[in-house]
């Protein structure tokens, strides 16, 4: 494996981890990480899907069930980042180099 390919893969994993933190943990309503599981983008989607599927009204009961959906989304996200890490790194490098050329 060439050194350039290795750098692209490492960059792809790093960008994937940053994306995980922003999508799964950051609460966009309060801009903190305290209530991130349920107030993050993926967390609110998980709670909404759980409410639609189960028809529950109590938010506390739905949050107990939504944790499993949130974990499933996280596992799928990590599998996709791991599978496409070289592609992610390649396109990040390409976008940054195009941005430098435009400036």
Secondary structure, 3 states (H helix, E strand, C coil): CCHHHHHHHHHHHHHHHHHHHHHHCCECCCCECCCHHHHCHHHHHHHHHHHHHHCCCCHHHHHHHHHHHHHHHHHHHHHHHHHCHHHHHHHHHHHHHHHHHHC
